[in-house]
Amino acid sequence: MLKNRIQELQQQVTPFYAYDLNLLRQTLQSAASEAGKYNFHVHYALKANANSPILSEMKNVGFGADCVSGNEVKCAIENGFKPQDVVFAGVGKSDTEINYALDQDIFCFNCESSHELEVLNELATAKGKTARVALRINPNVNANTHKYITTGLEENKFGINAWELEGVLDLLDTLPNISLIGIHFHIGSQITDLSVFKNLCTRVNEFQEWFVARNITLEHLNVGGGLGVDYYTPDENLIPDFEAYFGLFNQFLEVRPGQQVHFELGRALVAQCGTLVSKVLYIKKGITTNFAILDAGMTELIRPALYQSYHKIENLTSDKPEVRYDVVGPICESSDCFGKAVMLPETNRGDLVAIRTAGAYGEVMASAYNLRDKAAAIYL
Ligand SMILES: *Cc1c(COP(=O)(O)O)cnc(C)c1O
């Protein structure tokens, strides 16, 4: 796609993010229509990418917003999401963030501890409001993904563990300004093994039984996000298999009459539509390899440095025979490397290089380390 627009791209100051809005629209259409088959509701996880043009596509297909900070709640509302379509999760919501979300009357706080419930009750009481809450439960399900993006094991900081639930219900009896409306789960990210979600359904069903046995009706089940994408061969799987994903929940999740099912997808919706485009500054011969030194680095895309994650790298300019390169950035850190032993067409100074599948957790994690400028975003 980008190769056809090389003339146009060459006019841009590098590095920059390029977003393919057509692909985004097709992806969202697919997700919305597969979720719609079962009347499932999707809240887009803003933390994956919070750029306004992307948020407006999310709104257009009718998705709500899943936020993990007060500023994300603010960003969602400023971008036109209705407060009743906003949910707010996170283990460490500050008083300022909670107060702001209470003032906005958001749909639901996904609460992660007893202590948070007590504070939320106190702040809601001070405003004469009732906070709608879903308990984020840690289901102890292994997501089989990188350990930094695994969130549903008992050793993780997230959610309320099963053995604490009895105590939480006793506590809720003493908190008049909290209204329990659902249960929430989010077990990790970049999950490519769908059987993990089947295990999640089994656990959610068990938890639901536990609540039903205590005469508690839950208006909604929120099963979080985490669906992975294909970083290795993006062009073969530009749109994730939403049919299989939502179909699996339809098959294995026990939904009670009148109950809503909520999802919080981030990566699966936006990863493939974004590419980081960079220019080659220098070629340098190493002992065992050549280095292709780019003008983009971990300040623009930190995933390889942070999670050893793979991104497909393409030379958009050259079609010469292939040579092996370590593709690195300009930052003063050895972890500032986009890929080792990457086969690329013979690469020269000035060539444009595409780092694919960078639409999720790319631009939002950019930093100013080394006092770098922020990369621009363009929409194609
Ligand atoms: C990050 C996050 C998501 C989205 O995860 P993806 O892997 O991007 O789908 C959903 N819910 C919560 C609570 C999160 O923290």
The ligand as an SDF file (V2000), in Angstrom:
LIG
                    3D

 15 15  0  0  0  0  0  0  0  0999 V2000
   -5.2030   -2.5140   27.6830 C   0  0  0  0  0  0  0  0  0  0  0  0
   -6.5530   -2.9000   28.0860 C   0  0  0  0  0  0  0  0  0  0  0  0
   -7.4510   -3.3730   27.1320 C   0  0  0  0  0  0  0  0  0  0  0  0
   -7.1040   -3.5410   25.6730 C   0  0  0  0  0  0  0  0  0  0  0  0
   -6.1920   -4.5520   25.4580 O   0  0  0  0  0  0  0  0  0  0  0  0
   -5.8340   -4.9800   23.9520 P   0  0  0  0  0  0  0  0  0  0  0  0
   -4.8670   -6.0850   24.1400 O   0  0  0  0  0  0  0  0  0  0  0  0
   -5.2330   -3.8110   23.2870 O   0  0  0  0  0  0  0  0  0  0  0  0
   -7.1050   -5.4320   23.2970 O   0  0  0  0  0  0  0  0  0  0  0  0
   -8.7220   -3.6960   27.5660 C   0  0  0  0  0  0  0  0  0  0  0  0
   -9.0900   -3.5720   28.8600 N   0  0  0  0  0  0  0  0  0  0  0  0
   -8.2360   -3.1330   29.8040 C   0  0  0  0  0  0  0  0  0  0  0  0
   -8.7060   -3.0020   31.2010 C   0  0  0  0  0  0  0  0  0  0  0  0
   -6.9480   -2.7820   29.4560 C   0  0  0  0  0  0  0  0  0  0  0  0
   -6.1130   -2.3480   30.3990 O   0  0  0  0  0  0  0  0  0  0  0  0
  1  2  1  0
  2  3  1  0
  2 14  2  0
  3  4  1  0
  3 10  2  0
  4  5  1  0
  5  6  1  0
  6  7  2  0
  6  8  1  0
  6  9  1  0
 10 11  1  0
 11 12  2  0
 12 13  1  0
 12 14  1  0
 14 15  1  0
M  END
$$$$
